[in-house]
Amino acid sequence: MMKRDALADRIIEALAVSCRGSRAQLRGSLRTGTADEYSDIDVEWLVPDGGLAGCLASVRATLERVQPVAAVRTAPDCFHSTRKRLLFVRFAEVSLFWRLDLAVREVGAGPCDPADHARDGEWSKPASALANALGAIKAVARGRYDDARGLLSRGCSRIDEIDVSTGSWVEGITRLARAAASREAELATLAEETISLAREELSGREES
């Protein structure tokens, strides 16, 4: 399996050459040197003014040349912006922890207008809830139990699932993951992969 740092370097190189005049750089914990084994890959891609649409149109094909892409999801923030976008990219054949959070923005872009936010039905709440389940695995593994509870609670709320503590982190994550998949069938495989990861990382750990 490719190492995370190597994957990040290849992503940055591929993005920078795919759109003329653009540049890509790490952000977040990988940039500051504070990443741990659970950290995802945060990248900012600055593209020329007027170039957002063209760069977005080719971004999946660009990333496929680096590593097979399992899914690309657009964050609800700035969903309708003509100047910036946040993409969540899940690669195949690498750790689920290595999601790419790709912030794409034109050089002259300002803050997002609230009117640019996605409307109901334009983004997947079950996929977002399932992402919370994965985030909860990271939080528990890092010993951030309050963060983990918050992630599970917000995930349940997002899909109108009753939030009932089971006393077991794995059971709580399993419950949320399967609830998300029950509302969006195409999430079933990812949900089971998330559950398997929770069992691998957190087996025997009770809620603290």
ZADO-1210 file (C-alpha; in nm, 4 decimals, padded with zeros to 6 digits):
<atoms>
<atom x="00.0000" y="00.0000" z="00.0000" code="MET" pos="1"/>
<atom x="00.1230" y="00.3491" z="-00.0845" code="MET" pos="2"/>
<atom x="00.2284" y="00.5542" z="00.2180" code="LYS" pos="3"/>
<atom x="00.0164" y="00.8565" z="00.3068" code="ARG" pos="4"/>
<atom x="00.2936" y="01.1129" z="00.2560" code="ASP" pos="5"/>
<atom x="00.3721" y="00.9702" z="-00.0864" code="ALA" pos="6"/>
<atom x="00.0039" y="00.9792" z="-00.1782" code="LEU" pos="7"/>
<atom x="-00.0227" y="01.3416" z="-00.0663" code="ALA" pos="8"/>
<atom x="00.2840" y="01.4394" z="-00.2682" code="ASP" pos="9"/>
<atom x="00.1469" y="01.2745" z="-00.5810" code="ARG" pos="10"/>
<atom x="-00.1904" y="01.4430" z="-00.5357" code="ILE" pos="11"/>
<atom x="-00.0298" y="01.7858" z="-00.5109" code="ILE" pos="12"/>
<atom x="00.1878" y="01.7260" z="-00.8159" code="GLU" pos="13"/>
<atom x="-00.1016" y="01.5947" z="-01.0258" code="ALA" pos="14"/>
<atom x="-00.3319" y="01.8841" z="-00.9381" code="LEU" pos="15"/>
<atom x="-00.0702" y="02.1495" z="-01.0062" code="ALA" pos="16"/>
<atom x="00.0012" y="02.0255" z="-01.3580" code="VAL" pos="17"/>
<atom x="-00.3600" y="01.9512" z="-01.4512" code="SER" pos="18"/>
<atom x="-00.4767" y="02.3134" z="-01.4695" code="CYS" pos="19"/>
<atom x="-00.2460" y="02.5797" z="-01.6100" code="ARG" pos="20"/>
<atom x="-00.1635" y="02.8538" z="-01.3615" code="GLY" pos="21"/>
<atom x="-00.2851" y="02.6578" z="-01.0583" code="SER" pos="22"/>
<atom x="-00.0896" y="02.5534" z="-00.7513" code="ARG" pos="23"/>
<atom x="-00.1608" y="02.3011" z="-00.4784" code="ALA" pos="24"/>
<atom x="-00.0292" y="02.2775" z="-00.1247" code="GLN" pos="25"/>
<atom x="-00.0832" y="02.0858" z="00.1944" code="LEU" pos="26"/>
<atom x="-00.2820" y="02.2400" z="00.4757" code="ARG" pos="27"/>
<atom x="-00.3759" y="02.1220" z="00.8213" code="GLY" pos="28"/>
<atom x="-00.1780" y="01.8719" z="01.0268" code="SER" pos="29"/>
<atom x="00.0304" y="01.7315" z="00.7414" code="LEU" pos="30"/>
<atom x="00.1506" y="02.0831" z="00.6637" code="ARG" pos="31"/>
<atom x="00.2323" y="02.1695" z="01.0256" code="THR" pos="32"/>
<atom x="00.3927" y="01.8353" z="01.1055" code="GLY" pos="33"/>
<atom x="00.1367" y="01.7485" z="01.3728" code="THR" pos="34"/>
<atom x="-00.0346" y="01.4623" z="01.1868" code="ALA" pos="35"/>
<atom x="-00.0835" y="01.1258" z="01.3517" code="ASP" pos="36"/>
<atom x="-00.1712" y="00.7875" z="01.2015" code="GLU" pos="37"/>
<atom x="-00.5402" y="00.8818" z="01.1878" code="TYR" pos="38"/>
<atom x="-00.5004" y="01.2152" z="01.0087" code="SER" pos="39"/>
<atom x="-00.6571" y="01.2646" z="00.6690" code="ASP" pos="40"/>
<atom x="-00.5033" y="01.4540" z="00.3768" code="ILE" pos="41"/>
<atom x="-00.5916" y="01.8237" z="00.3575" code="ASP" pos="42"/>
<atom x="-00.4980" y="02.0050" z="00.0374" code="VAL" pos="43"/>
<atom x="-00.5706" y="02.3536" z="-00.0918" code="GLU" pos="44"/>
<atom x="-00.5807" y="02.3948" z="-00.4687" code="TRP" pos="45"/>
<atom x="-00.5605" y="02.7538" z="-00.5889" code="LEU" pos="46"/>
<atom x="-00.6799" y="02.7969" z="-00.9468" code="VAL" pos="47"/>
<atom x="-00.6854" y="03.1056" z="-01.1721" code="PRO" pos="48"/>
<atom x="-00.9850" y="03.3366" z="-01.1534" code="ASP" pos="49"/>
<atom x="-01.2514" y="03.2033" z="-01.3860" code="GLY" pos="50"/>
<atom x="-01.0976" y="02.8561" z="-01.3821" code="GLY" pos="51"/>
<atom x="-01.3000" y="02.6804" z="-01.1122" code="LEU" pos="52"/>
<atom x="-01.5522" y="02.5065" z="-01.3376" code="ALA" pos="53"/>
<atom x="-01.2914" y="02.3668" z="-01.5738" code="GLY" pos="54"/>
<atom x="-01.0684" y="02.2413" z="-01.2952" code="CYS" pos="55"/>
<atom x="-01.3610" y="02.0776" z="-01.1163" code="LEU" pos="56"/>
<atom x="-01.4704" y="01.9071" z="-01.4374" code="ALA" pos="57"/>
<atom x="-01.1375" y="01.7261" z="-01.4643" code="SER" pos="58"/>
<atom x="-01.0479" y="01.6750" z="-01.0993" code="VAL" pos="59"/>
<atom x="-01.1715" y="01.3170" z="-01.0653" code="ARG" pos="60"/>
<atom x="-00.9851" y="01.2052" z="-01.3773" code="ALA" pos="61"/>
<atom x="-00.6747" y="01.3825" z="-01.2473" code="THR" pos="62"/>
<atom x="-00.6924" y="01.2053" z="-00.9119" code="LEU" pos="63"/>
<atom x="-00.7637" y="00.8697" z="-01.0781" code="GLU" pos="64"/>
<atom x="-00.4182" y="00.8913" z="-01.2330" code="ARG" pos="65"/>
<atom x="-00.2761" y="00.9014" z="-00.8813" code="VAL" pos="66"/>
<atom x="-00.4924" y="00.6373" z="-00.7125" code="GLN" pos="67"/>
<atom x="-00.8284" y="00.4777" z="-00.7991" code="PRO" pos="68"/>
<atom x="-01.1098" y="00.6964" z="-00.6658" code="VAL" pos="69"/>
<atom x="-01.3985" y="00.5295" z="-00.4836" code="ALA" pos="70"/>
<atom x="-01.6158" y="00.8395" z="-00.4355" code="ALA" pos="71"/>
<atom x="-01.6179" y="01.2177" z="-00.4545" code="VAL" pos="72"/>
<atom x="-01.8593" y="01.4170" z="-00.2403" code="ARG" pos="73"/>
<atom x="-01.9148" y="01.7930" z="-00.2390" code="THR" pos="74"/>
<atom x="-01.9473" y="01.9616" z="00.1007" code="ALA" pos="75"/>
<atom x="-02.2692" y="02.1610" z="00.1475" code="PRO" pos="76"/>
<atom x="-02.0760" y="02.4797" z="00.2278" code="ASP" pos="77"/>
<atom x="-02.0106" y="02.6858" z="-00.0878" code="CYS" pos="78"/>
<atom x="-02.2032" y="02.4230" z="-00.2867" code="PHE" pos="79"/>
<atom x="-02.3323" y="02.6840" z="-00.5314" code="HIS" pos="80"/>
<atom x="-02.0306" y="02.9152" z="-00.5245" code="SER" pos="81"/>
<atom x="-01.8773" y="03.0019" z="-00.8606" code="THR" pos="82"/>
<atom x="-01.5408" y="03.0703" z="-00.6937" code="ARG" pos="83"/>
<atom x="-01.4715" y="02.7892" z="-00.4450" code="LYS" pos="84"/>
<atom x="-01.5678" y="02.4352" z="-00.3474" code="ARG" pos="85"/>
<atom x="-01.4767" y="02.1750" z="-00.0842" code="LEU" pos="86"/>
<atom x="-01.4546" y="01.8152" z="-00.2036" code="LEU" pos="87"/>
<atom x="-01.4280" y="01.4984" z="00.0039" code="PHE" pos="88"/>
<atom x="-01.2454" y="01.2299" z="-00.1936" code="VAL" pos="89"/>
<atom x="-01.2271" y="00.8671" z="-00.0869" code="ARG" pos="90"/>
<atom x="-00.9612" y="00.6614" z="-00.2581" code="PHE" pos="91"/>
<atom x="-00.9876" y="00.2878" z="-00.3164" code="ALA" pos="92"/>
<atom x="-00.7264" y="00.0475" z="-00.1828" code="GLU" pos="93"/>
<atom x="-00.5974" y="00.2781" z="00.0916" code="VAL" pos="94"/>
<atom x="-00.6942" y="00.3327" z="00.4555" code="SER" pos="95"/>
<atom x="-01.0344" y="00.4911" z="00.5164" code="LEU" pos="96"/>
<atom x="-00.8510" y="00.7358" z="00.7408" code="PHE" pos="97"/>
<atom x="-00.6796" y="00.8875" z="00.4365" code="TRP" pos="98"/>
<atom x="-00.9723" y="01.0836" z="00.2982" code="ARG" pos="99"/>
<atom x="-00.8690" y="01.3791" z="00.0854" code="LEU" pos="100"/>
<atom x="-01.0315" y="01.7055" z="00.1899" code="ASP" pos="101"/>
<atom x="-00.9685" y="01.9180" z="-00.1178" code="LEU" pos="102"/>
<atom x="-01.0406" y="02.2898" z="-00.0878" code="ALA" pos="103"/>
<atom x="-01.0561" y="02.4326" z="-00.4399" code="VAL" pos="104"/>
<atom x="-01.0753" y="02.8072" z="-00.4803" code="ARG" pos="105"/>
<atom x="-01.0022" y="03.0752" z="-00.7307" code="GLU" pos="106"/>
<atom x="-00.7190" y="03.3072" z="-00.6313" code="VAL" pos="107"/>
<atom x="-00.9491" y="03.6069" z="-00.5867" code="GLY" pos="108"/>
<atom x="-01.2294" y="03.4231" z="-00.4069" code="ALA" pos="109"/>
<atom x="-01.3682" y="03.5752" z="-00.0882" code="GLY" pos="110"/>
<atom x="-01.5774" y="03.4173" z="00.1894" code="PRO" pos="111"/>
<atom x="-01.8728" y="03.2029" z="00.0872" code="CYS" pos="112"/>
<atom x="-02.2143" y="03.3649" z="00.0812" code="ASP" pos="113"/>
<atom x="-02.4714" y="03.1794" z="00.2973" code="PRO" pos="114"/>
<atom x="-02.6873" y="03.1674" z="-00.0156" code="ALA" pos="115"/>
<atom x="-02.4264" y="02.9367" z="-00.1704" code="ASP" pos="116"/>
<atom x="-02.5041" y="02.6612" z="00.0817" code="HIS" pos="117"/>
<atom x="-02.6585" y="02.3428" z="-00.0572" code="ALA" pos="118"/>
<atom x="-03.0310" y="02.3031" z="-00.0246" code="ARG" pos="119"/>
<atom x="-03.1994" y="01.9926" z="00.1169" code="ASP" pos="120"/>
<atom x="-03.1781" y="01.7142" z="-00.1368" code="GLY" pos="121"/>
<atom x="-02.8614" y="01.8489" z="-00.2979" code="GLU" pos="122"/>
<atom x="-02.6234" y="01.6738" z="-00.0606" code="TRP" pos="123"/>
<atom x="-02.6282" y="01.3351" z="00.1070" code="SER" pos="124"/>
<atom x="-02.7113" y="01.3493" z="00.4756" code="LYS" pos="125"/>
<atom x="-02.6601" y="00.9713" z="00.5136" code="PRO" pos="126"/>
<atom x="-02.3097" y="01.0000" z="00.3622" code="ALA" pos="127"/>
<atom x="-02.2352" y="01.2838" z="00.6015" code="SER" pos="128"/>
<atom x="-02.3620" y="01.0782" z="00.8957" code="ALA" pos="129"/>
<atom x="-02.1430" y="00.7869" z="00.7893" code="LEU" pos="130"/>
<atom x="-01.8456" y="01.0234" z="00.7769" code="ALA" pos="131"/>
<atom x="-01.9284" y="01.1106" z="01.1390" code="ASN" pos="132"/>
<atom x="-01.9056" y="00.7413" z="01.2267" code="ALA" pos="133"/>
<atom x="-01.5553" y="00.7304" z="01.0800" code="LEU" pos="134"/>
<atom x="-01.4690" y="01.0529" z="01.2604" code="GLY" pos="135"/>
<atom x="-01.5827" y="00.8938" z="01.5854" code="ALA" pos="136"/>
<atom x="-01.3367" y="00.6076" z="01.5346" code="ILE" pos="137"/>
<atom x="-01.0561" y="00.8607" z="01.5029" code="LYS" pos="138"/>
<atom x="-01.1721" y="01.0541" z="01.8064" code="ALA" pos="139"/>
<atom x="-01.1916" y="00.7464" z="02.0302" code="VAL" pos="140"/>
<atom x="-00.8533" y="00.6220" z="01.9091" code="ALA" pos="141"/>
<atom x="-00.7088" y="00.9609" z="02.0046" code="ARG" pos="142"/>
<atom x="-00.8756" y="00.9551" z="02.3458" code="GLY" pos="143"/>
<atom x="-01.1113" y="01.2418" z="02.2593" code="ARG" pos="144"/>
<atom x="-01.4242" y="01.0831" z="02.3961" code="TYR" pos="145"/>
<atom x="-01.6406" y="01.3952" z="02.4168" code="ASP" pos="146"/>
<atom x="-01.5641" y="01.4647" z="02.0506" code="ASP" pos="147"/>
<atom x="-01.6617" y="01.1080" z="01.9640" code="ALA" pos="148"/>
<atom x="-01.9944" y="01.1378" z="02.1462" code="ARG" pos="149"/>
<atom x="-02.0647" y="01.4643" z="01.9661" code="GLY" pos="150"/>
<atom x="-01.9900" y="01.3115" z="01.6277" code="LEU" pos="151"/>
<atom x="-02.2205" y="01.0164" z="01.6905" code="LEU" pos="152"/>
<atom x="-02.4961" y="01.2389" z="01.8268" code="SER" pos="153"/>
<atom x="-02.4802" y="01.4801" z="01.5320" code="ARG" pos="154"/>
<atom x="-02.4683" y="01.1914" z="01.2879" code="GLY" pos="155"/>
<atom x="-02.7839" y="01.0418" z="01.4353" code="CYS" pos="156"/>
<atom x="-02.9575" y="01.3791" z="01.4337" code="SER" pos="157"/>
<atom x="-02.8654" y="01.4384" z="01.0689" code="ARG" pos="158"/>
<atom x="-03.0588" y="01.1295" z="00.9578" code="ILE" pos="159"/>
<atom x="-03.3319" y="01.1431" z="01.2241" code="ASP" pos="160"/>
<atom x="-03.2003" y="00.8366" z="01.4037" code="GLU" pos="161"/>
<atom x="-03.2689" y="00.8119" z="01.7765" code="ILE" pos="162"/>
<atom x="-02.9412" y="00.8594" z="01.9627" code="ASP" pos="163"/>
<atom x="-02.9226" y="00.5926" z="02.2325" code="VAL" pos="164"/>
<atom x="-02.5917" y="00.5225" z="02.4056" code="SER" pos="165"/>
<atom x="-02.5025" y="00.1527" z="02.4008" code="THR" pos="166"/>
<atom x="-02.2025" y="00.1743" z="02.6336" code="GLY" pos="167"/>
<atom x="-01.9779" y="00.0383" z="02.3584" code="SER" pos="168"/>
<atom x="-01.8022" y="00.2567" z="02.1031" code="TRP" pos="169"/>
<atom x="-01.8058" y="-00.0177" z="01.8414" code="VAL" pos="170"/>
<atom x="-02.1776" y="-00.0760" z="01.8886" code="GLU" pos="171"/>
<atom x="-02.2552" y="00.2952" z="01.8669" code="GLY" pos="172"/>
<atom x="-02.0508" y="00.3355" z="01.5496" code="ILE" pos="173"/>
<atom x="-02.2049" y="00.0212" z="01.4016" code="THR" pos="174"/>
<atom x="-02.5535" y="00.1468" z="01.4746" code="ARG" pos="175"/>
<atom x="-02.4929" y="00.4827" z="01.3072" code="LEU" pos="176"/>
<atom x="-02.3148" y="00.3308" z="01.0058" code="ALA" pos="177"/>
<atom x="-02.5937" y="00.0818" z="00.9383" code="ARG" pos="178"/>
<atom x="-02.8623" y="00.3449" z="00.9921" code="ALA" pos="179"/>
<atom x="-02.6929" y="00.5620" z="00.7294" code="ALA" pos="180"/>
<atom x="-02.6713" y="00.2701" z="00.4862" code="ALA" pos="181"/>
<atom x="-03.0380" y="00.1847" z="00.5420" code="SER" pos="182"/>
<atom x="-03.1264" y="00.5301" z="00.4114" code="ARG" pos="183"/>
<atom x="-02.8907" y="00.5189" z="00.1126" code="GLU" pos="184"/>
<atom x="-02.8234" y="00.1706" z="-00.0218" code="ALA" pos="185"/>
<atom x="-02.5069" y="00.2617" z="-00.2116" code="GLU" pos="186"/>
<atom x="-02.3376" y="00.3308" z="00.1230" code="LEU" pos="187"/>
<atom x="-02.3711" y="-00.0318" z="00.2349" code="ALA" pos="188"/>
<atom x="-02.0191" y="-00.1426" z="00.1429" code="THR" pos="189"/>
<atom x="-01.8563" y="00.1649" z="00.2960" code="LEU" pos="190"/>
<atom x="-02.0668" y="00.1225" z="00.6096" code="ALA" pos="191"/>
<atom x="-01.9439" y="-00.2343" z="00.6566" code="GLU" pos="192"/>
<atom x="-01.5840" y="-00.1249" z="00.5933" code="GLU" pos="193"/>
<atom x="-01.6290" y="00.1440" z="00.8588" code="THR" pos="194"/>
<atom x="-01.7672" y="-00.1107" z="01.1041" code="ILE" pos="195"/>
<atom x="-01.4754" y="-00.3469" z="01.0366" code="SER" pos="196"/>
<atom x="-01.2324" y="-00.0622" z="01.0985" code="LEU" pos="197"/>
<atom x="-01.4070" y="00.0229" z="01.4267" code="ALA" pos="198"/>
<atom x="-01.3760" y="-00.3378" z="01.5414" code="ARG" pos="199"/>
<atom x="-01.0098" y="-00.3457" z="01.4449" code="GLU" pos="200"/>
<atom x="-00.9192" y="-00.0176" z="01.6145" code="GLU" pos="201"/>
<atom x="-01.1544" y="-00.0076" z="01.9122" code="LEU" pos="202"/>
<atom x="-01.2429" y="-00.3644" z="02.0071" code="SER" pos="203"/>
<atom x="-01.2958" y="-00.3983" z="02.3822" code="GLY" pos="204"/>
<atom x="-01.3105" y="-00.0238" z="02.4473" code="ARG" pos="205"/>
<atom x="-01.6126" y="00.0867" z="02.6430" code="GLU" pos="206"/>
<atom x="-01.7443" y="00.4420" z="02.6491" code="GLU" pos="207"/>
<atom x="-01.5565" y="00.6522" z="02.9046" code="SER" pos="208"/>
</atoms>
